[in-house]
């Protein structure tokens, strides 16, 4: 399976799980990405919002050396929801670096309760960002191996949380 197809499968599985999880957990607040008192963000409230996230991700992402993320599709990035999604991805709550993933996973290991929806969404988006990093580093075997390990750890944490 090519890297592009693998990335699409990973995105679909991640966002589908996010959509199903949204039906399982109780949520409050407006539909758009908003900050709460704990600097948490929530982009989606319904399965349709998860599909919109999927469309944004299928349009492609650009990640620069500072881990700033933009949507490749200019039309999607000009939408209000697209701007809210990019804002969510660039917020420090979504783990995008190796050190931020390590910190997030260390906290999750001691947590016994299921994650709140915004924290779960951030975990899934962190997995999406790491999958994209795997794809971007396909020419550098060592970096690709590191990002593959990070992706596997995030997916594992996501699956563990779904079973709580």
N, C-alpha and C positions, 0 to 999 in steps of 0.2 A: 504494500500500500504506500503510495507516495506521501511525502510529508504534508502536502496541502490537504489531501484527503483525510489523513490522520488528524490534522488540526481541526478540520470541519467536524469530524466525528466527535472529537473531544469537546468542541464548543457546543455541539448539539446535545450531547449527554449532560454536560455541565449545566447548560441553561434549562434543559428539560427538568433536571433534578431540582433546579432552583424554582421553576414554575410549580412543580408538584409540591415542593416544600412550602411554597406560599399558600397552598390550599390547606396544608396541615397546621400551620401555626397562626396564632392570632396576631393581627397587626393593627396598628392605629396610625393616623396621620394622613397627610395629603399624598397624592400619587407621585408628584414630582420629587426630585431629589432635594431634601431639606436637611439642615443640620438640627440635631436635637441638642439637649443640654450636655450630652456626653460625646459630642462631635461624631455622632454616628450618622450614617447616610443610608437611605433606602431609595432605590430607584423604582423598583417594580412592586406592584400590588396585585396584579392579575397575571394570568397566563399570557394574555395579549401583550402585556408589558415585557414579559420574558421573550416573546417572539420579536418584539421591537429591539430588544438587546441583541438578540441573535442576528437580526438584520444589520444592525450597526457593526457587529463583529465580522460578519461575512463581507461587508464592504471593505474591510481591511483596516489595520491599525499601523501607525508609524510610532515607533518608540525611539527617542533620541538617547544620547549618551547620559543625559541627566534623568532618564526614565520618565520624561514628559511624553504623554500619549496624545495623539491626535487621530481623528478618523481620516482615512484616505479619501472617502467619498465626500466631495465638497457639498453636494446637495444634502446628504444626511447630516453633515456637520453643521450646516446652516440652520437646521431645525432647532426649535427650542428644546425639544427632548434630546436631540443629539448633543447640544451644548451642555445640558444637565448630565448626560451620560459621561461626556469627556471630563466634566468637572468632578464627577464621582471617581473616575479612574485616576485622576491626577491628585485627588485628595490623599493625604498621608494615611488614611484609614485602610486603604487597599494595599496589601503587601506586594511590592514590585521588585524589591532588591533581595538579595540573598540574606542579608542581615535582618531585614524586616520580616521575612518569612520565618527565619529561625526564631525570632522573638515571638511572633504570633503562635507558632506551633508549640513553643515552650509553655505559653499561657494555656493553650487548649488542652495539653496533656493533663493538667491538674483539674480541669473543669469537668464536673459530673453531669450537670444539667445540659440539655440541648441549647445550642446557640440561639440567641434572639435573631429574628429575621434579618436585620441589618448586618449583624456580624456574620451570619451565614452567607449572605450575598457578597460581602467583602471577601470571604474565604474563597468562594467560587470564582469571583473576578480575579483574585490573586492567582488561582490555578489557571485561568484563561491567559493572564499576562505571562505566566511562566511557560505555558504551552507555546505562546507566541515567541518567547525568547528562545525556546528550543528550535523553533523553525528558523528564526533569524540567525542562529549560531550554527547552522548546518555545515558551514565550511570549516569551523574550528571544532575538532573532535572533543577536546578537553572541556571547552566551555559548554558544548552541547550536552556532554555527559553530566556536568554539574547541574544545568538547568533541567535536564530530564529527571534527575534525582529529586530536585525541588518540586517539580510537577507531580511526581509520583507521591511524595510526602503530602502535598496539599490535597490531592485526590483521595488519598487514604484518610486524611483527617475529615474530609467532606463525607465520605462513606461512613466513617465511625459516628459522626454527628447524626447522620440520617437514621442510624440504628438506635439512637438514644431515646 
